[in-house]
Each structure stands twice: as C-alpha cells, then as structure tokens.
Amino acid sequence: MMHAAALKAIDFKDSLVVCYPDIEPLLLKELNALRDQLILLPDNTPTKQILLLFQHCVEQLNQIDDDETLESGIDTEEREGLCDALYRMGDIVGLDSESEYIENWREW
C-alpha cells in the first residue's frame, strides 16, 4: 500500500479553508477518491499510472467547475486549496511538484 499513513493524515479541510458550501462536498469527494485510489496502489507503481489518477481527479474537478446547476464555481481560494491538496498528495507518492503536472489538465 502506497504511503497509506501519510496520505490518510492529510485533512483536506486544511487546504480548503475558504470554500463555497455548495461545492465543498463535491471537491472533498474527488480529493478523497484520489487519496483512496493512491493508497491502494503498490509501492512500485509507475509514475505514468499515478499521473493518470491525478489527471482523472482534475478532470472531475473541471466538470464540477463547469456544472451550470451549481451556484458556485472554483474560484481563487478553492483553486489554491485544491492545488495545495493535490500537490501534497503528489509529493507523498513521489511526483515532482516542480513540474506543475496539475496545470496540464486544470481548467479552473
């Protein structure tokens, strides 16, 4: 199991200090889903496979931001919080945050 204790120790609410109440549960759901998937990976998982999980999560977040039925979208505070949480998880599983990989898929 990949860095389970370190990943479980992350409280995403620490990253999303300021967040619209209507989208917060949706954002937390995606972050938790990614964390759960990362924890289940074997330690020798190739970087490319790990990045695909991050890409899927960011694409799900893009859909939340684009959802016209929601009153709120992902604004500056949420964007910074999401990037913080995603890069923290990425650092734990050995991704290089300097490469700013989240920017490859992020539309918010």
TASULVEN-V192077 format. One record per backbone hydrogen bond with DSSP energy under -0.5 kcal/mol. CO is the residue of the C=O (numbers start at 1). NH is the residue of the N-H. If there is no record, write none. Layout:
co:CO nh:NH
co:CO nh:NH
This chain:
co:1 nh:3
co:3 nh:7
co:4 nh:8
co:5 nh:9
co:7 nh:10
co:10 nh:12
co:11 nh:14
co:11 nh:15
co:12 nh:15
co:12 nh:16
co:15 nh:17
co:17 nh:19
co:20 nh:23
co:20 nh:24
co:21 nh:25
co:23 nh:27
co:24 nh:28
co:25 nh:29
co:26 nh:30
co:27 nh:31
co:28 nh:32
co:29 nh:33
co:30 nh:34
co:31 nh:35
co:32 nh:36
co:33 nh:37
co:34 nh:38
co:35 nh:39
co:36 nh:40
co:37 nh:41
co:38 nh:41
co:39 nh:2
co:41 nh:2
co:42 nh:45
co:46 nh:49
co:46 nh:50
co:47 nh:51
co:48 nh:52
co:49 nh:53
co:50 nh:54
co:51 nh:55
co:52 nh:56
co:53 nh:57
co:54 nh:58
co:55 nh:59
co:56 nh:60
co:57 nh:61
co:58 nh:62
co:59 nh:63
co:60 nh:64
co:61 nh:65
co:62 nh:66
co:63 nh:67
co:64 nh:67
co:66 nh:68
co:67 nh:70
co:73 nh:75
co:75 nh:79
co:76 nh:80
co:77 nh:81
co:78 nh:82
co:79 nh:83
co:80 nh:84
co:81 nh:85
co:82 nh:86
co:83 nh:87
co:84 nh:88
co:85 nh:89
co:86 nh:90
co:87 nh:91
co:88 nh:92
co:89 nh:93
co:90 nh:95
co:91 nh:94
co:95 nh:97
co:96 nh:99
co:97 nh:100
co:100 nh:103
co:101 nh:104
co:102 nh:105
co:102 nh:106
